[in-house]
Structure formats: structure tokens, C-alpha cells
Amino acid sequence: MSDSFDYNGDPHADNSFETTGVIAGVQLGYNVQRGNFVYGVEADLGYLDLGGSKDFDLPNPTKHRENDIGATYSLSGGLYGDLTARVGYATDRTLLYLKGGAAFLNVDSKSHYEGANCGFIGSCGGGSNPHPSAFDFDDSETLLGWTIGVGAEYALSSSLSLKLEYQHFDFGSMSSSYQGKDSFSCNGHTCYSELKGNAEVSPTVDAVTVGLNYQFNRDEESLK
């Protein structure tokens, strides 16, 4: 995540965090075999759990360190899908293959910011009591990116096969502009804290899946 904002200054920070989750879904594909080589297309549709959050400090280089912003970023995934081409090499009951293509993911991004307003109250380093301000923003978007993977498939019978697969997803990025204002009383007057800026989220996923596939119109002789 990359975030730039204005809060009595103009800081910028690049942060990242990792989380684990569950992926589940269904798959539909079509394959053609020529000798030992297998060519095909596949489509996946399912749920990708990206739930996770982390706290960061966003330093303000132009003010006292008391002017820093504390940020909490949260990400959650949802509906995902991909459409890929596949090429593999089959020996006996085993198929080893590579795949790659386009992918999409619905992402919900939330950010929470907290900081001390030193501009209206006075210098944070001068012993004053700055006003604490908090801001919350959220954004939801469907991202389009790409995926590449490798896997192995083993034929259990003429119609059933067991699959183990690794895929890397890069879903591109989502950018959003935000602006929030917090009012408070200062020396008998109404003062304001304002936070505005731009945030960019770039989710990537590494997934390992195990699946059971059913093949239509598969010849028993292909297993021998």
C-alpha cells in the first residue's frame, strides 16, 4: 500500500503486510491431447479470503515527530475468477502443466488514521495539549489483473483426477482520494482538523489449491 496525505505537512509512505486466508471455488475447462501434449482453457470462479490488517506509522518530515500519523490498513477479499490457457505434458496417469491468463478480484479496503493537530493549538513540542483527531475511509472495487501457475494432475479413474496447483495472482491496483474534517473547540472558537490525500492498494496473492476434477468423454485407453 502506498499512501500520501496532507496533515500539517506533506508526508508519503509505502507499506506492505502479509496475511493468510482460504480460497475455494469451482472450475470448468476444455482440453485437447495430441500425443503426450495437452492443450486447454480453464475458468475459475470462487471466493478468496484476504482478511487482514496492520498498524503503521506515517512520518511527517516537515514537522515535529508528534505530528506523525498513526494508520491502520485493512483488506478483505471476496469474489474472484480467472480465465487461463493451459499446456501440459502427460505420461501414464500424470499430467504436468503450466497455465496463465487474466484474473479479477473484488477488494474492500479500509483505512483508519489518528494524529495530533499541532497547527491550531500550538507547537506539539512546546508542551501544549494538541487535539487528537481520527478519520476513517473505505473503498470497494473490482480489480482486473493476471495470473500464472504450475500444477500436476493424476488420473484416479477414466473420469476422475486429483489436482495440486500453485498460482500467483497480481490484481493490479486501486487508487482512491479521501478527505475528512474533524471539528473541536479551541479557546472559545471552533477549530478543524482536516486530513486529505491519496491511497493506492496493490494486492498480490500466492495460492496453493487441491481439487478433484471430473472429465467428460475421457477414453479409458488414455489411462493405459
Buried (B, 14 or more C-beta within 10 A) or exposed (E): BBBBBEBBBEBEBEBEEEBEBEBEBEBEBEBEBEEEEBBBBBBBBBBBBBEBBBEBEBBBEEBBEBBBBBBBBBBBBBEBBBBBEBEBEBEEBEBEBBBBBEBBBBBBBBBBBBBBBBBBBEBBEEEBEBBEBEBEBEBEBEBEBBBBBBBBBEBEEBEEBEBEBEBBBBBBBBEBEBEBEBEBEBEEEEBBBBBEBBBBBBBEBEBEBEBEBEBEEBEEEEEE
